[in-house]
Amino acid sequence: MAGEGSGFFITFEGGEGSGKSTQARLLKDLLEESGLSVLLTREPGGTDMAERIRALLVRGDPDALSSTAEALLNYAARDDHLRRRIRPALRQGRVVISDRFMDSTRAYQVLAGDCPARLVDALERDVVGETVPDLTFIMDIDPEMGLTRAGRRLAQDATNNKKQPAAQADAALSHDSGSEDRFERFGLAFHKRLREAYLTIARAQPQRCVVIDASRPPEQVAAEIARITTARLRKAGLLPGA
């Protein structure tokens, strides 16, 4: 589906606190142990310019941007990310794992927000084009549990930043930090809509999307993701086996 050379494109999607980032890292380590070349990246972000755009989206007041403005910023970042990192890696035959991609925009800004679907339809067609993920894991979790997890993570990030020297703390704040909490503060009703949005996307594209129960212990989640991914990569001829 990715339409780029002989690579394989995997994305992780889900609400706040669903464990996407942890599972993406675990999968990268597993695939590299199997001898595959893997690019682990994230959205919004993945390039210098996209990371600058990320700061506009994930920091500040919840009402600072409309859903439409968020979608446009996400796609500005995505265009750069695709051109500079994702497509080159796929052309090299690598496995690309992205923590969020196009489904996040449709879930957050269209289905849970109020951005017109026709706008995101056009952006997907013209920016993503054929670079559609081969496999997408929808990390499903009760929003209250997810927000509790996210709150603990943000508190830990803030504590870690306070312990760092000033220069290191400034560098940390340019990426993951306790200040990246804008969407966590959207309210429980929004996050309930978001969960349903992701499940709607999964139902519409069952060949690509796999719903994962993310409320379980991380090692159980990782084992299921590893089994599914290994089977898909074998089918694609990227791993030996039937």
N, C-alpha and C positions, 0 to 999 in steps of 0.2 A: 504493500500500500504506500510505503514511503516514496516510492518512485525515484530513488536515488541510489544508483550503483547496486551493490550487493549487501549493503548494510541493513540494520534492523533497528527500528525506532520504537522505544518503549516510553510510555508516560505514566506518571502517578498523579491522580486527581483525588480531591476530597476536601472536606471542610477543615476548619481550624482544629488543630490537635488530633488529627486522624493518624498521625505517624508516617505521613508520606516521605518526609525527608530521611527519617531513620531507615525505612524499608528500601528507599532508593540507594542509600549508601551500602546497605547489606547486600543488595542484589549486585551492585557494581563489584564488590569484593568477591562474591561467589563466582561471577562470570569471568573475572580476571584470573581466578584460581583455575578455571577451566581452560585458560589459554586464549581467551578472547580479548581484543582491544576494545576498551569501553571509554566513552566520554560521558561523564556525569555532569549535568548542568541544571539550571533552574530558570523558572519564569515567575514574574518578570525579572529579567537579568540575563546573565550568561555572557555578556560582552560589557566593555567599559561604558558605552553609551546606554545600553539597556539597564545597567545597574543604576545609572543616574536617574533614569525614568522610574525605576523601582522605588526610589526614595520618595518621589512625588505621590506614589500610589499607596504605600504601606505606612506612611507616617502622617501625623497631623490629625485634624478633626474629622470625624466620620462624614460630616456634611460639606467638607471642603471641595469635593468634586461630585458632579452628577454621574449617573451610571454611563451615560453616553461619553462623557469626557474620559472616564476610566477605560472604557472599551477602546477609544482612540489611542490613548497612551499605551495601553497594553499592546496594541497592534503596531505602534511605532517601534516599541521594544522588540516585538516578535519578528518584525521584518529584518532588523539588524541581526538578531540572534540566528535566524534561519540562514541569512546570507554569509555570515562570518564564521559560524561554528557548526550548526546542525547539518546543513547540506554538505559542506566539505567533509565532515566526518563520515557521513553516509556514503559519499562517493568513494571514500577510502576503504569501505567495507567494514566499518566499525559498528559496534552496538552503541546507540545513543540512548541514554536514560535521562529524561527530563522531569524534574519535580515541578509539575504543572505545565500545561500547554494550552491549546485552543479551547478545550472543554471548560477551563476555568472561566474564560471570558463569557462563554455562553451561559454557564451556570450562575456566576456572580452578577454579571451586568444585564443579562437578558431575562433569564427565567426567575431569578430571585430579585432582580432589580427592575428598571423600567427603560433600558436601552432598547430601541426598535430592533426586532429580530432581523429585518431586512438589511440593516446596516452591517451587522455581524455576518450575515450570510454573504454579503458582497466582500467583506474583508477576508473571510475564510477562503473564498474562491480566488481572490486576486493575490493575497499574501501567502497563504498556506499552499494553495494549489494542490499539487499531487503529494506534497510532503505531509501526508496524514499518518499518524502513528500506526504501526503494525499491531500493537498491543497496548491497551490502556487498563490500568488497575484503578478502579473506583474504590477508594478507602472509605467504607461506610461506618459511621459511628453516630450514636445519639448525640445531638448537638450540646446538651448540657454536659455530658462526659467530655466531649471534645474541647469545649471552652474551659473546663476545669483543667484539663491537661495543658492547654495552651497557656493558661494563666501561670501554672507552675513553671513552664518553660521560660516564659518571659521574666518571671521573678529570678530564676536561676541565671539567665543571661545578664540581667541587671547586676546581680551580685558578682558575677565573673568580671564584668566590665569595671566595677569599682576596685577590684583587686589588681587590675592590670596597671602598668605604668601609663602615663598620660598618652604617649605616642601610640602604644599598642591599643589603648582604649579608643582613640580616634579612628584607628584603622578598623577595629571591630565594628564601630558604629556605622561604617560605610557599607556594611553587609548585614549579617544577622545581628540584631541587638534588641534590647528591651524596648526600644522606641518603635519597633515595627509592629504596632498593635492596633492600627486603625481599623482593620476589618473585625478584629475581636470585639470592638466596641460598637458594632452595628446593632446589637441587641438579639435576644433569643429568637424572636419572631423571624427575623431575617435568616438566621442560621437554620431554622426549621425549613424555611422555603428553599434554602440552599441544598439541604440534604435531599429534598424531593426533586430538585432540579437535576442533581447528579443521577439519581435513580431513573429519572425520565430519559436522560441521555443514554444510560446503560440499556434501558429497554429498547430504545430506538436503534441501537447499534450493537447487538449482542455478539456479532462475530469479532468485533474489535474490543469491546469493553467487558471486563470481568469484575463483578462486585465482590469485594473482600470484606469480611466481618473484621473491622479494625478494633473492636472492643476487646479482643482476646490478647493474651500475652504476646509480646513482640516475636518471640521465637516460634510460636505457632503460626503467626501471620507470615513470617519469613519462610517457613517451610512450605506453606501453600503457594506462595508467590514463586519460590524456586521451582517447585514441581511444574507449575503451569508454564513458566518461562522456558524451562528446559525442554518441555515437549514442543513448544512453538519453535524454538531455535533448531531443534532436531528436524522438524518438519520443513523448515526453511533451508536446511542443509548447512547450517552454521555450527552445529555440534554433531559428533558422530552418534550413531544409534538409529534404531528403527523409528 
